[in-house]
Amino acid sequence: MPRKKLVIIGGGFAGLNVAKHADKTLYDVVVVDRNNYHSFPPLYYQVASSGLEPASISFPLRRELSRRCYHGCTFRMGTVCRIDTTGHKVYTQFEAIGYDILVVAAGTTNNFFGIKDLEKHVFTLKSTPEAIRCRNEILDRLERASICEDTEKRRRLLTFVVVGAGPTGVEIAGALGEMKRFVLKREYPSIQPSEMRVILAEGNDRVLRTMSRTGSVHAHKALAQLMVDVKLGKTMKSYSDGMVTFSDGETIASDTLIWTAGIRGVSFEFGGDVPEPAPGGRLKVDDFNAVEGVNDVFAIGDIALMQSDAYPNGHPQVAQVAIQQGRRLAANLNNPSARLPFVYRDKGSMATIGRNRAVVDMGRTHLHGRLAWLAWMFVHLLSLLGMRNKVVVLINWIWGYFTFSSGLRLLLRPDRYPLRSYWDK
Ligand SMILES: Cc1cc2nc3c(=O)[nH]c(=O)nc-3n(C[C@H](O)[C@H](O)[C@H](O)COP(=O)(O)OP(=O)(O)OC[C@H]3O[C@@H](n4cnc5c(N)ncnc54)[C@H](O)[C@@H]3O)c2cc1C
């Protein structure tokens, strides 16, 4: 039997799990990704706050695919822009790749909910380059504030607004709070810690809305200890000329707005049969992750919307869902006559707010404080790809714990970078 060509868009948690578990005697597996590396989104905020270097949370895809468990997989770098479901081809900016079976595992991107020009002015944390950009901007503000004598300008430079108090918002706000508490005095003596304001704005009535109420309460307390000003019930209306305006009329002058308030599925142009539009820009799938309305196309991970009685709005967009869907889909493709519907096993959720401060929900068990923080570190270390990365991250964390500092506060700006417009596709 000739092998079928299985093309996977995205080398994230979902895509790599299909590639790993697909039977390579049945399939020629091709992984296509816009980057040549796999990244670890849960630690983007640590790159943005100079806690970790980008290389320690990224892993080259070619290297990963050369491991024995992926034997037979190939990699192509390119951004898939178009999917032709009739001709069975995907198109990147470089080439057309034919497929017999297509797995879309491209994840999500930022959602600005139609707020005009927002993407031009805010900083986001949905990719490694965005995290690096955020780091540069934070360091830039501190450098500029340290020599600024105009009171109003200085206040704007030192006001950091984070919009969205989900795990990412809470984590980056906590990291900024730690900078204010532990770094400013030592490294920026001309800035008083009280001058730096970190504001976390959330439209809901609590932080970490997807976690338990107990988790939210402890996270809120921990943020307060780090002098983060949490504003609940605040919906942002606009951000222009450095002025954040909320729907209740309140305004805050700030040169740095970090947007963590929404995500939507990565979008593609479809040729041939087109999937029905689904909420959140996701692709609607059945219980076996087959995309509704098109043949031979599956979607898994953050981009897939599988609605059920237990999850009427789809599964949470977290790594465990992506990993488990990747594994289930591979098993179903390997043995179609015995395929099984996807059932999510919730292993719990966690978020960290800073050193010795984290919250963990595992069924009815709720942890907070140091124990939760140790659990958070352990789980994240285990999930990182590559032994070198695990060791580097662990050393960085131990170093940071005892010294309250990191040597990574480097403002690295690309200078005279040769233009590669096709990378921006
Ligand atoms: C800042 C942040 C913090 C998070 N923290 C946690 C956490 O603590 N715990 C948790 O469980 N989950 C967390 N998540 C969610 C978790 O990262 C996602 O649920 C998970 O990454 C989804 O896996 P995926 O494979 O579906 O997508 P991704 O991991 O996003 O992978 C998608 C891949 O597709 C590639 N791609 C995208 N578009 C294209 C294209 N057009 N062409 C080619 N390639 C493309 C991307 O480069 C990427 O490699 C966090 C997410 C973010 C952004």
The ligand as an SDF file (V2000), in Angstrom:
LIG
                    3D

 53 58  0  0  0  0  0  0  0  0999 V2000
    1.0540   33.6940   26.7680 C   0  0  0  0  0  0  0  0  0  0  0  0
    0.3680   32.3480   26.8640 C   0  0  0  0  0  0  0  0  0  0  0  0
    0.3880   31.6440   28.0580 C   0  0  0  0  0  0  0  0  0  0  0  0
   -0.2250   30.3910   28.1400 C   0  0  0  0  0  0  0  0  0  0  0  0
   -0.1560   29.7240   29.3210 N   0  0  0  0  0  0  0  0  0  0  0  0
   -0.6840   28.4730   29.3930 C   0  0  0  0  0  0  0  0  0  0  0  0
   -0.5620   27.6860   30.5660 C   0  0  0  0  0  0  0  0  0  0  0  0
    0.0130   28.1320   31.5640 O   0  0  0  0  0  0  0  0  0  0  0  0
   -1.0780   26.4220   30.5700 N   0  0  0  0  0  0  0  0  0  0  0  0
   -1.7080   25.9150   29.4790 C   0  0  0  0  0  0  0  0  0  0  0  0
   -2.1500   24.7530   29.4990 O   0  0  0  0  0  0  0  0  0  0  0  0
   -1.8610   26.6270   28.3620 N   0  0  0  0  0  0  0  0  0  0  0  0
   -1.3620   27.8920   28.2840 C   0  0  0  0  0  0  0  0  0  0  0  0
   -1.4790   28.6140   27.1330 N   0  0  0  0  0  0  0  0  0  0  0  0
   -2.2470   28.0350   26.0440 C   0  0  0  0  0  0  0  0  0  0  0  0
   -1.4040   27.0140   25.2820 C   0  0  0  0  0  0  0  0  0  0  0  0
   -0.1720   27.5760   24.9490 O   0  0  0  0  0  0  0  0  0  0  0  0
   -2.1630   26.5920   24.0490 C   0  0  0  0  0  0  0  0  0  0  0  0
   -3.3770   26.0140   24.4470 O   0  0  0  0  0  0  0  0  0  0  0  0
   -1.3800   25.6060   23.2250 C   0  0  0  0  0  0  0  0  0  0  0  0
   -0.1660   26.1720   22.8180 O   0  0  0  0  0  0  0  0  0  0  0  0
   -2.1940   25.1930   22.0090 C   0  0  0  0  0  0  0  0  0  0  0  0
   -1.4420   24.3390   21.2090 O   0  0  0  0  0  0  0  0  0  0  0  0
   -1.6530   24.3370   19.6440 P   0  0  0  0  0  0  0  0  0  0  0  0
   -0.7330   23.3140   19.1230 O   0  0  0  0  0  0  0  0  0  0  0  0
   -3.0920   24.2500   19.3290 O   0  0  0  0  0  0  0  0  0  0  0  0
   -1.1970   25.7910   19.1840 O   0  0  0  0  0  0  0  0  0  0  0  0
    0.2380   26.4810   19.3120 P   0  0  0  0  0  0  0  0  0  0  0  0
    1.0040   25.9240   20.4350 O   0  0  0  0  0  0  0  0  0  0  0  0
   -0.0700   27.9470   19.3110 O   0  0  0  0  0  0  0  0  0  0  0  0
    0.9730   26.0840   17.9630 O   0  0  0  0  0  0  0  0  0  0  0  0
    0.5590   26.5700   16.7260 C   0  0  0  0  0  0  0  0  0  0  0  0
    1.7170   26.4490   15.7670 C   0  0  0  0  0  0  0  0  0  0  0  0
    1.2400   26.7870   14.4800 O   0  0  0  0  0  0  0  0  0  0  0  0
    2.1390   27.6480   13.8470 C   0  0  0  0  0  0  0  0  0  0  0  0
    1.3560   28.4490   12.8880 N   0  0  0  0  0  0  0  0  0  0  0  0
    0.4020   29.3530   13.1570 C   0  0  0  0  0  0  0  0  0  0  0  0
   -0.1290   29.8380   12.0240 N   0  0  0  0  0  0  0  0  0  0  0  0
    0.5090   29.2240   11.0230 C   0  0  0  0  0  0  0  0  0  0  0  0
    0.4070   29.2980    9.6140 C   0  0  0  0  0  0  0  0  0  0  0  0
   -0.4830   30.1000    9.0250 N   0  0  0  0  0  0  0  0  0  0  0  0
    1.2300   28.5410    8.8560 N   0  0  0  0  0  0  0  0  0  0  0  0
    2.1410   27.7130    9.4420 C   0  0  0  0  0  0  0  0  0  0  0  0
    2.2710   27.6010   10.7690 N   0  0  0  0  0  0  0  0  0  0  0  0
    1.4580   28.3400   11.5460 C   0  0  0  0  0  0  0  0  0  0  0  0
    2.7410   28.4580   14.9620 C   0  0  0  0  0  0  0  0  0  0  0  0
    4.0170   28.9740   14.5990 O   0  0  0  0  0  0  0  0  0  0  0  0
    2.8440   27.4240   16.0700 C   0  0  0  0  0  0  0  0  0  0  0  0
    4.0600   26.7290   16.0390 O   0  0  0  0  0  0  0  0  0  0  0  0
   -0.8810   29.8690   27.0180 C   0  0  0  0  0  0  0  0  0  0  0  0
   -0.9000   30.5780   25.8240 C   0  0  0  0  0  0  0  0  0  0  0  0
   -0.2770   31.8090   25.7370 C   0  0  0  0  0  0  0  0  0  0  0  0
   -0.2840   32.5590   24.4320 C   0  0  0  0  0  0  0  0  0  0  0  0
  1  2  1  0
  2  3  1  0
  2 52  2  0
  3  4  2  0
  4  5  1  0
  4 50  1  0
  5  6  2  0
  6  7  1  0
  6 13  1  0
  7  8  2  0
  7  9  1  0
  9 10  1  0
 10 11  2  0
 10 12  1  0
 12 13  2  0
 13 14  1  0
 14 15  1  0
 14 50  1  0
 15 16  1  0
 16 17  1  0
 16 18  1  0
 18 19  1  0
 18 20  1  0
 20 21  1  0
 20 22  1  0
 22 23  1  0
 23 24  1  0
 24 25  2  0
 24 26  1  0
 24 27  1  0
 27 28  1  0
 28 29  2  0
 28 30  1  0
 28 31  1  0
 31 32  1  0
 32 33  1  0
 33 34  1  0
 33 48  1  0
 34 35  1  0
 35 36  1  0
 35 46  1  0
 36 37  1  0
 36 45  1  0
 37 38  2  0
 38 39  1  0
 39 40  1  0
 39 45  2  0
 40 41  1  0
 40 42  2  0
 42 43  1  0
 43 44  2  0
 44 45  1  0
 46 47  1  0
 46 48  1  0
 48 49  1  0
 50 51  2  0
 51 52  1  0
 52 53  1  0
M  END
$$$$
